[in-house]
Each structure stands twice: as structure tokens, then as C-alpha cells.
Amino acid sequence: MRKALIYIVPLLLIPAAVITGAVIGDRSYAAVSAIVALLSCVPFFLGFESKKYSSRRLVILAVMTALSVAGRFIFAPVPFFKPVTAIVIISAVYFGGEFGFLTGALSAVLSNFYFGQGPWTPFQMLAWGLIGFIAGLLADPLKRSKLALIIYAVLSGFLYSAVMDVWTTMWADGGFNLSRFLALTATSLPITAVYIVSNIIFLLVLMKVIGVKIERLITKYEI
Amino acid sequence: MNTFRNLHPVTLLCCFLYITVFSVFNFNPIYSGLSLCGAFLFALVIQDKKAVLRSFIGYFILLILIAVTNPLFSHNGATALFFINDNRITLEAFIYGVTLGMAVVSVLYWFRCFNEVFDSEKYLYVFGRVSPKLALVFSMTLRFVPELIGSFKSVNASQKRFDKSRGRLRRYLSSFSAVIGQSLEDAVITSDSMNARGFNLKKRTSFSRFRFTFYDAVYLTVFTVLTAVAAFNTASFEYYPTFCPPELDLRTVIGIISFGALAFIPFVYEISEEIRWKLSLSKI
């Protein structure tokens, strides 16, 4: 059943949602995009349930997620400094892409317990999840070179704000309007810049520190 | 008083899901207005009245902002009000913006109510049905977050005494990494303890304090029927090229009434419970 769902969701449910939106009318992009964002997270969560995730990996997933959520509170005195992206990338690099996706998506849901759930939650889940998943694919270069890490930090900052700007455009416009999207991107550029700088700082400082700890954990307990 | 939250999580989830999805899919000033009124009144009853009224100013500004900016980005529509740099500012685009603003603000209000009504225990219950492992990770994370913040505070306090020369950000980062090391080690011990208590065994049961009662079934049916009736009798609005409201025939009226009933049930439920409570007090 679960295996079937992994194929049913991307091949049937997502097209069904898009077609329903197209039939109902041209003003339902916002809702359709939220549903599609949510559905695209489903295969990862299904894989999580069906695979043999040991209890150690489960608890470490919980700790990494909790670290990124708690980081949002801990660094609250320093404006726009949020370690979420950095921690998602680090856990993806050391535990694999799927693990990274789950850390990112769960961080979005769980931090919104404190900061408020809203129609933006699926987009945050997808944005952070994708950042984690791609980081997992690029694990080797990210581990080895600092330059790759910096480039990825910059790109993930852009990816996150682009996804969130798409969300805002959808909701403020009822559809996708390129000129509004560009206007939004331009106005959010300073915040994106601060965000990118914080990503770089967190990654450069934490990557090595956490990396050593995780590798020690992996060899010590054979995770 | 908050009694609506005592309904079963599944009933509550369906109620909010039906209303929000319907409000965004049916793009229509009447539906958006009804949804906004229902959400606002419900928020007023279940939350702090002053906070809700204060928040209304912010949401109202958002509504106006969406209504005003829409004509700037969309130049469809036949009735031109005036021109800015050869761009037509049309009445239709403005009406479209107002409707959109109402829809967005109503959804934001519904989410506000949802956050109030649907606490983390209800999330755990719903997720636990779909994926027990996910629910486990959820509850562990929710427990870890305050623990990590607490241990960060104590580490940070001692580091502050220990080395005064470093800046705040550097101290925060080093305290944070100390907390990470500590919590990762603890995680492995937690998982060993879980295994020792039979985590991977097949027959595990879980306790939940939610029971699906007769009333839950009644309300779930009412919500579903109302949504279905409203969905089959939607009134379609045309905005472009000219604004034309739907004819008020029996079908559209039925659709509007059933959606209105759906949007106002949470508020009416809450208010009627409060009145019953007050009446029972006066008898004593």
C-alpha cells in the first residue's frame, strides 16, 4: 500500500490537483500550489515510515529538528540570524538527502507550532526540505571544500526566498504575476542578503564543529 | 471558555479544512465576506478580545494593500478609473483585489483560530494515525525544544562569566555547539533506553484521550453535507472584462446559505455553549 502511494502521489494526485484547479477556475492557483507543495512532501514521509529507520536515527532526526527550531529562539536577539538552513544542510550532508529533507520539512512544521501555522507552512516545508535533499546529493563536495559550502549557502538563501516570494505572489495576486514577483524579489533583496550572510557564518562555524561530533557519534555507536 | 476545541480532532480538522479550502477555491466576494465574518467572530469569542481587535488593524491594512496593489499589476477590465504612466487602473481589478484581500485575510483568521483550537496533542493524534514513527519524532522534538533552550541558557550563562572578551555572537555560537554535542550524545542514550523497553516490538498500543462520540459524528456529517451542497451550487462571478454578479436564483441562494451556515457554526457553537453556561449559573 505504502509503496503504491509513493507512485500514486506524484503520478496521480498532483496532476489531479492541478487539473481540478484548472477546471474550477483560473483564480485557484494559490490553493492548488499549496496542495501540490504539501503533496510533494508526502513521498518522503512515506519512505520514512516504510524503511527500516532504527530508533537511533529517529532520535537523532528529532534532535536535529529540535536544534533548528530551538536555534530560532536562541538566536532571536540577533535579527535575521536563523540557523535552520545551516542545520538542515549539515544533517543532510552527514545522514543523507532523505534525512535532510525530513529535517527541513519537520523544522518548518514544528517551528510553526511556536510561530503560527498558516498557508505558508507547505511552502516552507518544501523549500527547506529541498535544500536538505539537494545538500544530501552534493554531500561529498560540501564536506571537502569550503568554497562549495559558501556557494551552496548563497544558492539555498536564494532558493528559500524565491519559494517564499512565489508564495506571496500567489496569495496577493490569485495567480502568478511576473511583474509582482520581480517587485517582491527586489524589495526582499536586503533581507535575502542578510539571510545569506547568516547562512554562510553558521555553515562555516558549525559544519566542522557539528561534523566532528557527528562522525565521532557514527563511529562510536555505529549508526 | 473554549468548548469547540473539545470536539474530536478529526471533526475539527475537517471543519477547518472544508472552510479554508472552500474560501480559497471559490473566488467570490459573498463567500469571502461570509468566511471573513465567521472567522473574525469566532476569533473574537475564543481569543483575547483586545488582541483580536488590535490584530484587525494589521489585517485591514493588508486587505487594503492587496486591493490597491492589484490594479497596479493587473490592467484587465473595461472600466478605467484613471491612468498612471499610460497604465489603466480599472474598477474591475480593484474589486478583484478587494475580494482577494478578503479571501486571504479570512484564511489568515481561520488559521489563527486553528492554532488556538488545534494544540500539539491533537496533531500527534492525527499524525499518529497516519504514521506512528512520525508522531514519535514529533513528540520527541516538541519535548527537546524547551530542553535545548534550557541547557543553552545555562551553558551561555557560565560562558558569559568564563570569558568576557568575546562578542555576543561568538559566545552564542560556541554555547550552541556545546549544546549540540551534549544533545547528540543524549539522543543515543535515549534511543538505547527506548530499545531496552521494547521499541521495535510488534504489538505496541498507544493511549489517546480523544473519543469519537455521537456528537462528533453528527457534526462531521453536518460539515460534510453543507460543504457538498455549497460546492454543487456555487455562484460564479465574472470579473473581467466587466464585473457581473451571478443571478440570484434558487441554486445560488442555497449555495450561499449552506456555506454561510458552515462558516458560522464554530461561532454559534461557542456562543450557545457560553449562554448555556451562564444560564446554568444563574439558577444556582
Contacts between the chains, C-beta under 8 A, distances in Angstrom:
chain1	res1	chain2	res2	distance
A	21	B	25	7.9
A	24	B	25	5.7
A	24	B	26	8.0
A	25	B	25	8.0
A	25	B	27	6.6
A	25	B	236	7.6
A	27	B	27	4.0
A	28	B	24	6.9
A	28	B	25	5.0
A	28	B	27	7.1
A	30	B	24	5.9
A	31	B	21	6.4
A	31	B	24	4.0
A	31	B	25	5.4
A	45	B	131	6.3
A	45	B	134	6.2
A	46	B	131	8.0
A	48	B	131	7.2
A	48	B	133	6.4
A	48	B	134	6.7
A	49	B	131	4.6
A	49	B	132	7.8
A	49	B	133	5.5
A	49	B	134	6.9
A	53	B	133	6.5
A	54	B	191	7.7
A	55	B	191	4.3
A	55	B	194	4.9
A	55	B	195	5.6
A	55	B	199	5.0
A	55	B	200	6.9
A	56	B	187	7.6
A	56	B	188	6.1
A	56	B	191	4.4
A	58	B	133	6.5
A	58	B	136	6.5
A	58	B	137	5.9
A	58	B	140	7.7
A	58	B	191	7.0
A	59	B	140	6.5
A	59	B	187	4.4
A	59	B	188	7.3
A	59	B	190	5.2
A	59	B	191	4.3
A	59	B	194	7.3
A	60	B	184	6.9
A	60	B	187	5.3
A	60	B	188	7.8
A	60	B	191	7.9
A	61	B	137	5.7
A	62	B	137	4.9
A	62	B	140	3.8
A	62	B	141	4.7
A	62	B	144	6.0
A	62	B	187	7.3
A	63	B	144	6.0
A	63	B	183	5.2
A	63	B	184	6.1
A	63	B	186	7.8
A	63	B	187	4.4
A	65	B	137	7.3
A	65	B	141	4.7
A	65	B	144	8.0
A	66	B	140	7.7
A	66	B	141	4.7
A	66	B	144	3.4
A	66	B	145	4.9
A	66	B	147	7.9
A	66	B	148	5.6
A	66	B	183	7.5
A	67	B	148	6.4
A	67	B	179	7.8
A	67	B	180	6.1
A	67	B	183	6.9
A	69	B	141	6.9
A	69	B	145	5.1
A	70	B	144	7.5
A	70	B	145	5.0
A	70	B	148	4.1
A	70	B	149	5.1
A	70	B	152	7.0
A	71	B	176	6.9
A	73	B	145	7.9
A	73	B	149	5.6
A	74	B	149	6.4
A	74	B	152	5.2
A	74	B	172	6.9
A	74	B	176	6.3
A	75	B	172	6.4
A	75	B	176	8.0
A	77	B	168	7.4
A	78	B	168	7.4
A	78	B	169	6.1
A	78	B	172	7.2
A	81	B	169	7.6
A	83	B	176	7.4
A	106	B	137	6.7
A	106	B	138	7.6
A	106	B	141	6.8
A	110	B	138	7.1
A	110	B	141	5.4
A	110	B	142	6.9
A	110	B	145	7.5
A	113	B	120	5.8
A	113	B	123	7.9
A	113	B	142	7.1
A	114	B	145	7.9
A	116	B	111	7.2
A	116	B	112	7.5
A	116	B	115	5.6
A	117	B	111	5.9
A	117	B	114	6.7
A	117	B	115	5.7
A	118	B	108	6.6
A	118	B	111	4.7
A	119	B	20	7.9
A	119	B	107	5.9
A	119	B	108	7.8
A	119	B	111	7.0
A	171	B	104	5.5
A	172	B	66	5.4
A	172	B	69	7.0
A	172	B	70	7.8
A	172	B	100	7.5
A	172	B	104	7.3
A	173	B	70	7.0
A	173	B	73	6.7
A	173	B	74	7.6
A	173	B	100	7.4
A	174	B	27	6.7
A	174	B	96	7.4
A	174	B	100	5.1
A	177	B	73	5.2
A	177	B	74	6.8
A	179	B	73	5.6
A	180	B	69	7.6
A	180	B	73	4.6
A	183	B	73	7.9
A	202	B	173	8.0
A	205	B	173	5.2
A	205	B	177	7.6
A	206	B	173	7.5
A	206	B	176	7.7
A	206	B	177	6.4
A	206	B	180	7.8
A	209	B	177	4.3
A	209	B	180	7.4
A	210	B	177	6.8
A	210	B	180	5.6
A	213	B	180	6.4
A	213	B	181	4.9
A	213	B	184	5.8
A	214	B	184	6.9
A	217	B	184	5.6
A	217	B	185	7.4
A	217	B	188	6.6
A	221	B	188	5.2
A	223	B	188	7.8
